Amino acid sequence: MVEFGLPAVFTEDFVRLIPRQRDFVNRLLAEGKIKSYSLAMDRSRVWVVFAATSEYEVMESIGQFPLVEYMTPNIMELAFHNAQDMVLQFSMN
């Protein structure tokens, strides 16, 4: 998991890059490279759970983020990550 610190003030350049960031993140989500992407309500932090085999692989993805110059990453290796969509759903049919 990566916790990103965001700038206290969003510049015009930062705001202009947000759509590109969202498109890139959506692509990584569709490819299964990102499992979850969350933004704090106060917009000070972002949390991203990556599906990767190494820290290097995570850093490669982070390096492609359009907003990378504005984000301060803190990489933490997770033992596991549970999410509702990963749990089997039983059908009553």
WODANOR-V593522 format. One record per run of one state. SS is the DSSP state (h for helix, s for strand, l for the rest). FROM is the first residue (numbers start at 0). LEN is the number of residues. If there is no record, write none. Layout:
{{SS/FROM/LEN} {SS/FROM/LEN}}
//
This chain:
{{l/0/1} {s/1/4} {l/5/6} {h/11/20} {l/31/2} {s/33/6} {l/39/5} {s/44/6} {l/50/4} {h/54/9} {l/63/4} {h/67/3} {l/70/1} {s/71/4} {l/75/8} {h/83/3} {l/86/7}}
//
